[in-house]
Every structure is written in structure tokens, then in C-alpha cells.
Amino acid sequence: MNQNNTLTFIVGAALGGVAGYLLFKHQDEIVDKIHELEGNLNIDHNSLIDKAKSKLDMLTQNVQSTIERYTHGSDTKTTDEITAIMAELSRLREEVQALQSS
């Protein structure tokens, strides 16, 4: 059992040494790839905020048309539905504010 642990340690140390050597040898390529990935994944926060604003505007228009339909239409008026819509609208406004502040 002790020989098995020693063998495992030696193999692990050898693999770690080889991995360290390869990392050291190819560090410039690895750093370049990391920078390339960072550039590709760079998210423009302003466009994200603009998209959130446009979605909020769409939702606001939908809510307004729904409220007008309930208040001016012949549909039965349910305050629970309007309250739920207004709560969702408030939640989305808070999310947009959180996005703007970050």
C-alpha cells in the first residue's frame, strides 16, 4: 500500500512537472489566447442598458394598452391582474436601475 502511494506521488509530480514546463514554454501563446477571449467576450454595458431600456419601454406600452383595454373596454375589470402587471413593471424598473448603476 505504501509503495502504491509513493508511485502515485511520483507519477503526479512528474505530470505536474511536465504541465509546468509546457505552461512555461507556451505562456506567451496562452496569454495571447486569454486576451483574445477577453476581447471576444467583452460586453458593452451601454448596449446592454439600451436593450434593457427598450424591453422596458415595450413592456410599458403593453401594460398601458392592457390597462386601457380594461378601463375602457367591455372586459371584466380585475384589479388583481392590473396589480400583478404593475408589480412586474416595478420589478423591471428596479432591474434597469441596477444595470445603470453597475
trRosetta pair geometry for C-beta under 8 A, 3 or more apart (Angstrom, degrees):
i j d omega theta_ij theta_ji phi_ij phi_ji
1 4 5.6 -51 -153 30 33 115
1 5 6.8 32 150 -16 64 102
2 5 5.8 -51 -152 35 35 111
2 6 6.4 36 150 -19 65 106
3 6 5.6 -53 -147 38 34 113
3 7 6.2 36 153 -20 67 106
4 7 5.8 -53 -146 37 29 111
4 8 6.3 32 153 -19 63 106
5 8 5.6 -53 -146 37 31 113
5 9 6.3 34 153 -20 64 105
6 9 5.6 -53 -149 35 31 113
6 10 6.4 30 153 -19 65 106
7 10 5.7 -54 -146 36 31 110
7 11 6.3 28 156 -15 66 107
8 11 5.9 -55 -144 40 29 108
8 12 6.1 29 156 -18 64 110
9 12 5.7 -57 -145 39 28 111
9 13 6.2 27 156 -19 64 108
10 13 5.8 -54 -145 37 28 110
10 14 6.3 29 154 -19 63 106
11 14 5.7 -54 -147 36 31 112
11 15 6.3 28 155 -16 65 107
12 15 5.8 -56 -145 39 30 108
12 16 6.1 31 154 -19 65 108
13 16 5.6 -54 -145 39 30 113
13 17 6.2 34 154 -22 64 105
14 17 5.7 -53 -148 35 30 113
14 18 6.4 28 154 -17 64 105
15 18 5.7 -52 -146 37 32 110
15 19 6.2 33 154 -18 65 106
16 19 5.7 -54 -145 38 30 111
16 20 6.2 32 155 -20 64 107
17 20 5.7 -54 -146 37 29 112
17 21 6.3 31 154 -20 64 105
18 21 5.6 -53 -148 35 31 113
18 22 6.4 28 154 -16 65 106
19 22 5.8 -56 -147 39 31 109
19 23 6.3 32 153 -19 65 107
20 23 5.7 -54 -146 37 30 112
20 24 6.2 29 155 -18 64 107
21 24 5.8 -57 -148 38 29 110
21 25 6.1 26 155 -19 66 110
22 25 5.6 -55 -140 39 30 111
22 26 6.0 -7 170 14 67 112
23 26 6.7 -76 -136 56 21 83
23 27 6.1 53 159 -76 62 85
23 30 7.0 -8 -147 -16 69 161
24 27 5.9 -16 -145 -32 26 115
26 29 4.7 -47 -175 43 86 116
26 30 5.7 92 124 -28 88 99
27 30 5.5 -56 -144 38 34 113
27 31 6.1 33 158 -19 68 105
28 31 5.9 -53 -145 37 29 109
28 32 6.3 31 154 -19 63 106
29 32 5.7 -54 -148 36 31 112
29 33 6.4 30 154 -18 65 106
30 33 5.8 -55 -149 37 30 110
30 34 6.4 32 152 -20 64 105
31 34 5.6 -52 -147 35 33 113
31 35 6.4 32 154 -17 65 104
32 35 5.8 -55 -149 38 31 109
32 36 6.3 34 151 -21 65 106
33 36 5.5 -52 -146 36 33 115
33 37 6.4 35 154 -19 65 103
34 37 5.7 -53 -149 36 31 111
34 38 6.4 33 151 -20 64 105
35 38 5.5 -51 -147 36 34 114
35 39 6.4 36 153 -20 64 104
36 39 5.7 -55 -152 35 31 112
36 40 6.4 27 153 -16 65 107
37 40 5.7 -56 -145 39 33 109
37 41 6.0 12 162 -3 68 114
38 41 6.2 -67 -138 50 26 97
38 42 6.4 53 154 -57 62 90
39 42 5.7 -27 -152 -12 31 118
43 47 7.9 -129 176 60 70 104
43 48 6.2 39 161 -46 111 129
44 47 4.2 56 93 13 113 109
44 48 6.7 171 93 -14 59 84
45 48 5.3 -53 -148 36 37 116
45 49 6.3 38 153 -19 68 103
45 99 7.8 179 -170 177 90 86
45 102 7.4 -138 -148 103 134 81
46 49 5.7 -52 -148 36 32 110
46 50 6.3 34 152 -20 65 105
47 50 5.4 -51 -145 37 36 114
47 51 6.3 39 154 -21 66 102
48 51 5.8 -52 -149 34 30 111
48 52 6.5 30 151 -18 63 106
48 99 6.5 -136 124 -169 103 126
49 52 5.6 -54 -148 37 33 112
49 53 6.3 36 152 -21 66 104
49 96 7.4 96 -151 -158 76 79
49 99 5.3 169 -101 131 80 114
49 100 5.7 91 -133 -88 129 68
50 53 5.6 -51 -147 35 32 113
50 54 6.4 31 155 -18 65 104
51 54 5.8 -54 -147 36 31 109
51 55 6.4 30 154 -16 65 105
52 55 5.8 -55 -148 38 31 110
52 56 6.3 33 152 -20 65 107
52 95 7.0 -136 -161 119 130 98
52 96 5.0 167 138 -109 120 85
52 99 5.3 101 23 52 169 165
53 56 5.6 -56 -147 38 31 112
53 57 6.3 34 153 -21 66 104
53 96 6.3 100 -81 -144 62 131
54 57 5.5 -49 -147 34 33 114
54 58 6.5 37 152 -20 64 102
55 58 5.6 -50 -149 35 34 113
55 59 6.4 33 152 -17 65 105
55 92 7.7 -125 114 -166 98 129
56 59 5.6 -54 -147 39 33 111
56 60 6.2 38 152 -24 65 105
56 92 5.4 167 -111 142 93 118
56 93 6.7 105 -148 -85 134 59
56 96 5.4 -15 -51 -57 152 145
57 60 5.5 -51 -145 34 31 114
57 61 6.5 32 154 -18 63 102
58 61 5.8 -55 -152 35 31 110
58 62 6.4 30 151 -17 65 106
59 62 5.6 -54 -148 38 34 112
59 63 6.2 34 153 -20 67 105
59 88 7.6 -122 -179 125 133 107
59 89 6.5 176 132 -106 115 80
59 92 6.1 15 77 85 161 173
60 63 5.7 -53 -145 36 30 111
60 64 6.3 31 155 -19 64 106
60 89 6.7 94 -95 -137 69 118
61 64 5.7 -54 -145 37 30 111
61 65 6.3 26 157 -15 65 106
62 65 5.9 -57 -147 39 29 107
62 66 6.2 29 154 -19 64 108
63 66 5.7 -56 -148 38 31 111
63 67 6.2 30 155 -19 66 106
63 85 5.1 153 -130 165 101 120
63 86 7.4 119 -165 -79 135 53
63 89 5.5 14 -71 -71 168 132
64 67 5.7 -53 -144 37 30 110
64 68 6.3 30 155 -17 64 106
65 68 5.6 -52 -145 39 32 112
65 69 6.3 37 153 -23 64 104
66 69 5.6 -52 -148 34 31 113
66 70 6.5 25 154 -14 64 105
66 82 7.9 178 121 -102 105 73
66 85 6.3 -158 89 -118 143 165
67 70 5.8 -58 -149 39 32 107
67 71 6.1 17 158 -9 68 112
67 82 6.2 85 -108 -127 87 108
67 85 7.4 -157 -60 93 92 148
68 71 6.0 -62 -136 45 29 101
68 72 5.5 -12 176 17 69 117
68 73 7.8 85 128 -23 59 95
69 72 6.9 -66 -119 55 16 83
69 73 4.5 6 -176 -14 60 137
69 75 6.3 33 146 17 91 134
70 73 6.4 -28 -81 39 15 104
70 75 5.9 -70 -111 79 57 118
70 77 5.2 104 177 -117 97 78
70 78 7.5 -95 -141 34 132 60
70 81 7.4 -180 -91 85 151 122
70 82 6.4 -138 77 -68 164 114
71 77 7.2 64 -89 -108 45 123
77 82 7.9 -4 -171 -23 84 128
78 81 4.5 71 89 5 108 106
78 82 7.1 168 95 -5 60 85
79 82 5.5 -58 -149 43 42 110
79 83 5.8 46 152 -24 73 106
80 83 5.7 -54 -144 38 29 112
80 84 6.3 31 155 -20 63 106
81 84 5.7 -53 -148 35 30 111
81 85 6.4 30 153 -18 64 105
82 85 5.7 -53 -148 36 33 112
82 86 6.3 31 154 -17 66 106
83 86 5.8 -55 -145 39 30 110
83 87 6.3 33 153 -22 64 105
84 87 5.7 -52 -147 34 31 112
84 88 6.5 31 153 -18 63 105
85 88 5.8 -55 -151 36 32 111
85 89 6.3 34 150 -20 65 107
86 89 5.4 -52 -147 36 34 116
86 90 6.4 38 153 -21 65 102
87 90 5.7 -51 -150 34 32 112
87 91 6.5 33 151 -20 64 105
88 91 5.6 -53 -148 35 33 113
88 92 6.4 31 154 -17 65 106
89 92 5.9 -56 -147 38 30 109
89 93 6.5 33 153 -21 64 104
90 93 5.7 -53 -149 34 32 112
90 94 6.5 33 152 -19 64 104
91 94 5.7 -54 -153 34 32 112
91 95 6.6 33 149 -19 64 104
92 95 5.5 -49 -148 34 37 114
92 96 6.5 38 153 -19 66 102
93 96 5.7 -53 -150 36 34 111
93 97 6.4 35 151 -19 65 105
94 97 5.6 -53 -148 37 33 113
94 98 6.4 35 151 -21 65 104
95 98 5.6 -52 -148 35 33 112
95 99 6.5 34 152 -19 64 103
96 99 5.6 -52 -148 36 34 112
96 100 6.4 34 152 -20 65 104
97 100 5.7 -53 -147 35 32 112
97 101 6.4 25 157 -16 65 108
98 101 6.0 -59 -146 38 30 106
98 102 6.5 21 158 -16 64 110
99 102 6.2 -63 -147 36 30 104
